[in-house]
Amino acid sequence: MTTGVVFSEELKRHDTGSGHPESPTRIDAVVRALADASLEGKLSQLAPRAADKEEILLVHWDRLYREIADSASHDKTLLDADTIASRDTFELAHLATGTVLTAIEEVMEGNVANAFAFPRPPGHHAKPDKAMGFCVFNHVAIAAKFAQQRFQLKKILVIDFDVHHGNGTQKAFYTSPEVLYISTHQWPHYPGTGALAECGKDEGEGFTLNVPMSPGMGDRELARVFSELVIPVGLEFEPELILVSAGFDGHADDPLGGMDITRGGYARISHEIVRLAETVCSGRVVFALEGGYDVVALERSIVSTLASMTGERPEAQNVDNAAEELVTEVRNTHARYWKCLKK
């Protein structure tokens, strides 16, 4: 089977204004990536459906929904300091969420091996009650709730490797043992959440695992974090579906991040995620685009990630003692929750 890709050029109509980093050129980068000669014959392009109101309200408050709906009556609405809605945003936010829901339907029904959805605007900062950080609706959080409801799934793993912590996704599942949220992100950085001590609470204690990485860390550190923390915990959790918030703003060329990841680094962790899915959940994994604001780096990183999803094996990464202190600290914090981290 091929890898499904779900996107629509209609998402370019979400107008953030001149100079905003979350611009329509990001969709142009997706189009170029999907046309790359190295991927010819390996992808199935899938048309998205729009999510409906009931699906959006699986995560978001009705008050927020009405606030976004009201933005359709204005040329420009400032939802927070850097989150802008145009007249078309309300309509397109449903389509953006629908790209991820469509990807889940196609993967769960066995029509594609795995899938990459390309929503715009991104989603992982959107809280149940608040749009923020360029994000209007939280696509991955809605997708997890949708998969629980539609396919009766009890265990879903969300992996978020955006340079920014996905505070909205974390908040949506902070008390739930059915969704394990693992985030690797630059620390300290926007939005100020994602500290190591944030582990979930009540029944969800232990089901949030944050790996706050220092500025300047790159491929070696990320490979070590995935091989010794993310993948072992994923194997122990044994999810029925894996969702990935795939942000490429940790790339060395990205203007909004301070990390040193390359397209090769993204290819390697994507390969590991796909292998994890093949081991624990019959390959069922859906990637959803989050950040990535240098359009050349974004295009190339998407190509490399899709190559891994379609079966290409990237070069191994020598990690030596990369991120030794960080890995030890995470192990010490989470060993009481996960046997695989006890040493």
Buried (B, 14 or more C-beta within 10 A) or exposed (E): EBBBBBBBEBBBBBBBEEEBBBBBEBBBBBEBBBEBEEBEEBBBEBEBBBBEEEBBBBBBEEEBBEBBEEBBEEEEBEBEEBBBBBBBBBBBBBBBBBBBBBBBBBBBEEBBBBBBBBBBBBBBBBBBEBBBBBBBBBBBBBBBBBBBEEBEBEBBBBBBBBBBBBBBBBBBBBBBBBBBBBBBBBBEBBBEBBEBEBBBEEEBBBBBBBBBBBEEBBBBBBBBBBBBBBBBBBBBBEBBBBBBBBBBBBBBBBEBBBBBBBBBBBBBBBBBBBBBBBEBBEBBBBBBBBBBBBBEBBBBBBBBBBBBBBEBEBEEBEBEEBBEEBBEBBBEBBEEBBEBBEE
